[in-house]
Amino acid sequence: MRTERDQNKYFESIFYFQNKLLGEIDDETEEFIREIHYKLRKGKIAPIKVGEINRIRKKIKKGVAKIDPDSVVDLFVSVKGEENYFDITSAKPNMKEFVALKLKLLRWSAFFKAESK
């Protein structure tokens, strides 16, 4: 994992490449994430990222810091304390790749919260 820091008087930014998010998702929350994912795919709920993340974070229970197959983040950027996680994919992902990526992003929001509860 390579880390770079950029510091000046206005803000501090931190970059991590190939970072591992540690956390554990309890069975109930895993099922809830898959339900949100299914409803999004079927068009039963609107895709509102902040709402999805908040619903998952309210549901998650405290877990232990474990590595999961979905835990590798291609790029982590923190600017002014706001964390952003990026998965780098092809320029035009097909529907199957997009569906898998959406599920991974929903799970990432749970990993972060499970470890910090």
GICOR-V483783 format. One record per backbone hydrogen bond with DSSP energy under -0.5 kcal/mol. NH is the residue of the N-H (numbers start at 1). CO is the residue of the C=O. Records with the same first field share a line. If there is no record, write none. Layout:
BEGIN
NH: CO ; CO
END
This chain:
BEGIN
2: 17
4: 15
6: 13
8: 11
13: 6
14: 78
15: 4
16: 76
17: 2
18: 74
19: 73
21: 19 ; 71
22: 20
23: 66
26: 24
30: 26
31: 27
32: 28
33: 29
34: 30
35: 31
36: 32
37: 33
38: 34
39: 35
40: 36
41: 37
42: 38
43: 39 ; 40
44: 39
45: 39
48: 46
49: 47
52: 48
53: 49
54: 50
55: 51
56: 52
57: 53
58: 54
59: 55
60: 56
63: 114
66: 64
71: 68
73: 19 ; 71
74: 72 ; 86
75: 86
76: 16
77: 84
78: 14
79: 82
80: 12
82: 79
83: 81
84: 77
86: 75
88: 86
89: 87
93: 90
98: 94
99: 95
100: 96
101: 97
102: 98
103: 99
104: 100
105: 101
106: 102
107: 103
108: 104
109: 105
110: 106
111: 107
112: 108
113: 109
114: 110
115: 111
116: 112
117: 113
END
